[in-house]
Amino acid sequence: MDLETKWRSLWKPDLKCCPWRILQADEYVYLIKTRFGENCYECMITDLTNYWCESLTERECCQRLQELNPNLEAPISKILEHIKLNIDKNPSDNLRISKDDKGTMHIWINSKLSRFPFTWQLVGEPAHEEMVSENMTIPLLMMVSELNRRQRELIHIISKKDLEIEDYRAQSVKLNQKQLATVYFDETSFGNNMVLSKEFEDNVKLLGTTAFESYGQDLYRQIMTKYTWLHKCSKADPGDTSDDNESSQCAYKAGGPSWLNGTSYLDKKEPVKNEVEICPLVTSPSMTEILEKEKEDARRKELRQRLLLDKKKRGSKVRKRAA
């Protein structure tokens, strides 16, 4: 088992690694991310203009439960599970959002717990700039970069498939099902068609709210997990898999909430050469160089195939004339 795999098996994600999801309330659409422990929770919410966050310890959860539901007795773990269920399922009739003059956001959850009325209030204070950067700006930039890389790789694979099909045609291989026939892929035409399509316009109108559907959430989680691993490598011995999981308990200990623990991976001051010595995984072979090499190989193969095809055509014409 390599170091990263071992680390992943022991590591518990913090709020930064939890993906955003849609939250609808009062006919408005928000994005929210939550992280629930056994007796505490952290959450962050945004309307894409403002950001709010809250982190409660077990003591604070019990205090709020007593204030809002004085006649209800239940383990705090069950209370948090019920709150999480309401946020995940997002029954809009149970949620109400308001903001006060101080800029604080209040999310009211009104439901029933074991047939008893239940009320909860999430109190979001304005988030500081670093938290916004770590939870939204940087992850989105990394997601766009990764999706661009995957698109280039897919286009490269499609181009190779076209060459493979051309090779079959040169060998007089016929397609049994004509409806499966495709035209030669052209990247420029594909890009123009996408921009001119109705789906492109519809997607723009949604203002990016579909970015965190199932696929987007998985990609966000994968990127932020790798980001955390690289961050760990840059500031500590990667062989030490005893991760700092104090943050996983959501408690306000010396470091505060999990999103305040440590410094940003982008803010590290160590020279690049030290990063490579500490964690070779931080630097990987350039994908651009690999793609360029494969593209050149594909171009040469295509040229050989065309020369072979032209040669066969000339030979066929010579045989026809001789006949």
C-alpha positions in Angstrom: 0.0 0.0 0.0 1.5 3.3 -1.0 1.6 6.4 1.3 -1.3 8.2 -0.3 -3.6 5.2 -0.2 -2.7 4.6 3.4 -3.3 8.2 4.3 -6.7 8.2 2.5 -7.8 5.1 4.5 -7.1 7.0 7.8 -8.0 10.5 6.9 -11.3 12.2 7.7 -12.4 15.0 5.3 -12.8 18.5 6.6 -15.4 21.1 5.4 -13.2 22.1 2.5 -13.5 18.6 1.0 -17.3 18.4 1.3 -18.9 19.3 -2.0 -21.5 22.1 -2.5 -25.1 21.2 -3.2 -28.3 23.1 -4.1 -30.5 24.4 -1.4 -33.9 25.9 -2.3 -35.8 28.0 0.1 -38.4 30.8 -0.2 -38.2 30.5 -4.0 -34.5 31.3 -4.0 -31.6 29.0 -4.8 -28.5 28.8 -2.6 -25.4 26.6 -2.5 -24.7 24.9 0.8 -22.0 22.5 2.1 -22.1 20.8 5.4 -20.0 18.5 7.5 -21.7 16.6 10.4 -19.8 14.8 13.2 -21.4 12.7 15.9 -22.0 15.6 18.1 -21.1 18.8 16.1 -21.4 20.3 12.7 -20.0 22.9 10.3 -21.7 24.5 7.4 -21.2 27.1 4.7 -23.9 28.7 2.5 -23.8 31.3 -0.3 -26.1 33.1 -2.7 -23.1 33.5 -5.0 -22.6 37.1 -3.8 -22.3 36.6 0.0 -21.0 33.7 2.0 -21.9 32.7 5.5 -20.6 30.0 7.8 -21.3 28.3 11.2 -19.5 25.8 13.4 -21.0 24.4 16.6 -19.5 22.2 19.3 -21.4 19.6 21.2 -22.0 22.0 24.1 -23.3 24.7 21.7 -25.6 22.2 19.9 -27.1 21.1 23.3 -27.6 24.7 24.3 -29.4 25.6 21.1 -31.5 22.5 21.3 -32.6 23.5 24.8 -33.5 27.0 23.7 -35.5 26.0 20.6 -37.0 22.7 21.7 -37.1 22.8 25.6 -39.5 19.8 25.8 -37.6 17.5 23.5 -35.2 15.0 24.8 -33.0 13.1 22.3 -29.4 12.2 21.8 -27.5 15.0 20.1 -26.4 12.6 17.4 -30.0 11.9 16.5 -30.7 15.6 16.4 -27.8 16.3 14.0 -28.8 13.3 11.8 -32.3 14.8 11.5 -30.9 18.2 10.6 -28.7 16.7 8.0 -31.6 14.7 6.5 -33.7 17.9 6.2 -30.8 19.8 4.4 -30.0 16.9 2.1 -33.6 16.2 1.1 -34.3 19.9 0.9 -38.1 20.0 1.5 -38.6 23.6 0.7 -41.8 23.8 2.8 -39.7 23.0 5.9 -37.0 25.7 5.3 -37.1 29.4 5.7 -34.2 31.9 5.3 -33.9 35.4 6.6 -31.1 38.0 7.1 -30.8 40.6 9.8 -29.2 44.1 9.7 -25.8 42.7 10.9 -25.5 40.6 7.7 -26.2 37.3 9.6 -28.2 34.6 7.8 -30.8 32.5 9.7 -31.9 29.2 8.2 -35.0 27.9 10.0 -35.9 24.2 9.8 -39.4 23.3 10.9 -40.2 19.6 10.8 -41.3 16.7 13.0 -38.9 14.4 14.9 -40.6 11.2 16.1 -44.0 12.8 15.6 -43.0 15.8 17.8 -42.6 19.3 16.4 -39.0 20.2 15.8 -37.3 23.5 15.2 -33.7 24.3 14.4 -31.9 27.5 13.5 -28.6 27.6 11.6 -27.0 31.0 12.2 -24.5 31.9 9.5 -22.0 34.6 10.2 -20.3 36.4 7.2 -17.3 34.2 6.1 -13.9 35.7 5.8 -12.1 36.0 2.4 -9.7 33.1 3.0 -12.6 30.7 3.7 -14.3 31.8 0.4 -11.1 31.2 -1.5 -10.4 27.8 0.1 -14.0 26.5 -0.4 -15.1 28.1 -3.7 -12.6 30.1 -5.7 -9.6 27.7 -5.7 -11.7 24.5 -6.1 -13.6 25.9 -9.0 -10.4 27.0 -10.8 -9.0 23.5 -10.2 -12.2 21.9 -11.5 -12.2 24.0 -14.7 -8.5 23.1 -15.3 -9.2 19.4 -14.7 -12.2 19.4 -17.0 -10.1 21.2 -19.7 -7.5 18.5 -19.4 -10.1 15.7 -19.7 -11.6 17.4 -22.7 -8.2 17.5 -24.4 -7.6 13.9 -23.6 -11.1 12.9 -25.0 -10.5 14.9 -28.2 -7.1 13.1 -28.6 -8.8 9.7 -28.1 -11.5 10.6 -30.6 -8.9 11.6 -33.2 -7.1 8.3 -32.7 -10.4 6.5 -33.2 -11.0 8.3 -36.5 -7.5 7.1 -37.6 -8.5 3.6 -36.6 -11.7 3.7 -38.6 -9.9 5.1 -41.6 -7.5 2.2 -41.4 -10.4 -0.2 -41.5 -11.9 1.6 -44.5 -8.6 1.3 -46.3 -8.8 -2.4 -45.8 -12.3 -2.4 -47.4 -14.0 -3.3 -44.1 -17.7 -2.4 -44.4 -20.0 -1.3 -41.6 -23.0 -3.6 -41.1 -25.2 -1.0 -39.4 -25.1 2.2 -41.4 -26.8 4.2 -38.6 -23.6 3.8 -36.6 -21.5 5.6 -39.2 -19.9 8.9 -38.0 -18.3 11.8 -39.8 -14.6 12.7 -39.2 -14.3 14.6 -36.0 -13.3 18.3 -36.3 -12.6 20.1 -33.0 -13.3 23.6 -34.4 -16.7 22.6 -35.8 -17.6 20.8 -32.6 -16.8 23.9 -30.5 -18.8 26.1 -32.9 -21.8 23.7 -32.7 -21.7 23.7 -28.9 -21.7 27.5 -28.7 -24.6 27.8 -31.2 -26.7 25.0 -29.6 -29.8 25.8 -27.5 -28.4 23.7 -24.7 -25.5 26.1 -24.4 -27.9 29.0 -24.0 -30.1 27.1 -21.5 -27.0 26.2 -19.4 -25.9 29.8 -19.3 -29.3 30.8 -18.0 -28.9 28.4 -15.1 -26.0 30.5 -13.8 -23.9 27.5 -13.0 -26.3 25.9 -10.6 -25.8 22.5 -12.3 -22.1 22.6 -11.7 -22.6 20.7 -8.4 -24.9 17.9 -9.6 -23.7 14.4 -9.0 -20.7 14.4 -11.4 -19.6 17.9 -10.2 -19.8 16.9 -6.5 -17.6 13.8 -7.2 -15.1 15.9 -9.1 -15.0 18.5 -6.3 -14.5 15.8 -3.7 -11.7 14.1 -5.7 -9.9 17.4 -6.4 -10.0 18.6 -2.8 -8.9 15.3 -1.5 -5.8 15.4 -3.7 -5.3 19.0 -2.8 -5.3 18.1 0.9 -2.8 15.3 0.3 -0.4 17.6 -1.6 -0.8 20.2 1.1 0.2 17.6 3.7 3.2 16.6 1.6 4.3 20.2 1.3 4.5 20.9 5.1 5.2 17.5 6.7 6.7 14.1 6.2 4.4 12.2 3.8 5.4 9.0 5.5 3.6 10.2 8.7 0.1 9.0 8.1 -1.1 10.0 11.6 -3.3 12.8 10.1 -4.3 15.8 12.1 -7.8 14.6 12.8 -8.6 16.9 15.7 -10.3 19.0 13.1 -12.7 16.1 12.3 -14.3 16.6 15.7 -15.5 20.1 14.8 -14.4 21.3 18.3 -13.2 24.8 19.0 -9.9 23.6 20.4 -6.6 25.6 20.0 -6.9 25.6 16.2 -10.6 26.5 16.0 -12.9 25.2 13.2 -11.4 22.8 10.6 -11.3 25.4 7.9 -9.0 27.6 10.0 -6.4 24.8 10.6 -3.1 25.2 8.7 -2.1 27.5 6.0 -3.2 27.5 2.4 -1.3 25.2 0.0 -0.9 28.1 -2.3 0.7 30.2 0.4 3.6 27.9 1.3 7.0 29.5 1.3 9.2 26.5 0.8 11.3 26.5 -2.5 10.1 24.3 -5.2 13.1 22.0 -5.0 12.2 21.2 -1.4 8.7 20.3 -2.3 10.0 17.8 -4.8 12.4 16.3 -2.3 9.6 16.0 0.4 6.8 14.8 -1.9 7.6 13.6 -5.4 3.9 13.4 -6.1 3.6 17.2 -6.1 5.4 17.3 -9.5 4.2 15.0 -12.2 5.3 14.6 -15.9 3.8 17.4 -18.0 0.5 16.3 -19.6 1.0 18.9 -22.3 4.3 17.2 -23.4 2.7 13.8 -23.4 -0.2 15.0 -25.5 2.0 16.8 -27.9 4.1 13.6 -28.4 1.0 11.5 -28.9 -0.4 14.1 -31.3 2.8 14.0 -33.4 2.8 10.2 -33.4 -0.9 10.2 -34.5 -0.1 12.7 -37.3 2.7 10.5 -38.6 0.5 7.4 -38.5 -2.2 9.3 -40.3 0.2 10.3 -43.0 1.4 6.8 -43.4 -2.2 5.5 -43.7 -3.0 8.1 -46.4 0.1 7.2 -48.4 -0.9 3.5 -48.1 -4.4 4.3 -49.2 -3.2 6.4 -52.2 -0.9 3.6 -53.2 -3.7 1.1 -53.1 -5.9 3.4 -55.2 -3.2 3.8 -57.8 -2.7 0.1 -57.9 -6.4 -0.5 -58.4 -6.5 2.0 -61.3 -3.5 0.3 -63.0 -5.3 -3.1 -62.7 -8.5 -1.7 -64.2 -6.6 -0.2 -67.2 -4.7 -3.5 -67.8 -8.0 -5.3 -67.8 
